[in-house]
Amino acid sequence: MCLPSEARLREIAAGFRVSGIGKSLGMHYVAYLDEFGHVGQYVSRDHPRYKTSPVFGLGGMIIPAHQVREFAIYFYKMKCQLLAYDLEHDNPARLPAYQWEKKGSQLYTPRNVQQYQVLRRSTFRLLSHIKSIGGHLFYTGEHKVTDPAQHDSTETFKRQLLQSVRKLDRFCAQEGSSFILVLDEQKAGNEWRERNVEACTLAMFEDASEKCRTMIEPPLQGESYLFQTLQCADWICGLIGRLTALSVAPNEFQDWQLFDTYFSARIADVALPCSGLEHQKAADVPAELAGEIMPDAPGELVGEGE
């Protein structure tokens, strides 16, 4: 299957009008989401097996469709400038710069954030730029239960995908807007993908009071090595994953406190108000019902600037 380019997604969104809401919609957005945390079981940071992350969710940004092309160029130039050394010395396949990726989990390590002021300042500028073009950060996720026997990775992913769709839909409905959702390509196979796309399609056409009216199509998938925007979403998830893990298990992740110090307030300033973690009991709720039953965990990410 040939996936649409970033330019084509922008054209689709820019020319689309949703009927049945009583009026043509205004702004059109494209949301780019990736995973943060880890979808599998978690017990503690020092557990011999289940120790990756106490949280899982989807995060990234939602930006006006007419800004997508220029934003992709902005991020590409920033990546090339910030990581020029890595492009030259950590690129054994000699990939062109637009295909070469630096994962957010590798970029935003405590050592890198502490040692490299240029990384902190580039991140500050990136967040400010997203806000300046009318975009927002977005994330939704959950604090996972600690009993591995009760954890269902498939339901966890589906629950957060549906939560993402419903929260973004409500934001766009309040603004009189519409959106397309692009996810980083999943490697779990066609059957897995079809089940999750089907769940989102049902969310678009459920009963009249709950249907997601502003989502143009079920979620699309793109290869991150071809989408600068998905690479940016991965960087954002690198930060969100550490900040949310710190928020739910501060005693276990004390060495991540500097992420709160440098980035929390700035992320809170750019993030949609509906962003946040769900209560731990979300794991007991079927994915299809989670959007209505589960309240958001109280409070926002907070911190001090540099």
Sequence and secondary structure as in RCSB ss.txt:
>XXXX:A:sequence
MCLPSEARLREIAAGFRVSGIGKSLGMHYVAYLDEFGHVGQYVSRDHPRYKTSPVFGLGGMIIPAHQVREFAIYF
YKMKCQLLAYDLEHDNPARLPAYQWEKKGSQLYTPRNVQQYQVLRRSTFRLLSHIKSIGGHLFYTGEHKVTDPAQ
HDSTETFKRQLLQSVRKLDRFCAQEGSSFILVLDEQKAGNEWRERNVEACTLAMFEDASEKCRTMIEPPLQGESY
LFQTLQCADWICGLIGRLTALSVAPNEFQDWQLFDTYFSARIADVALPCSGLEHQKAADVPAELAGEIMPDAPGE
LVGEGE
>XXXX:A:secstr
     HHHHHHHHHT    SSSS    EEEEEEEEEE SS  S TT SSS S SEEEEEEEEEEGGGHHHHHHHH
HHHHHHHTHHHHHHS TT   TTT    HHHHS HHHHHH HHHHHHHHHHHHHHHHTT EEEEEEEE  S GGG
  HHHHHHHHHHHHHHHHHHHHHHHT EEEEEEE   S HHHHHHHHHHHHHHHSS TTT   SB SS EEE GG
G HHHHHHHHHHHHHHHHHHHHH TTT GGGHHHIIIIIHHHHHHB TT EEE GGGGGS HHHHHHH  B SS 
      
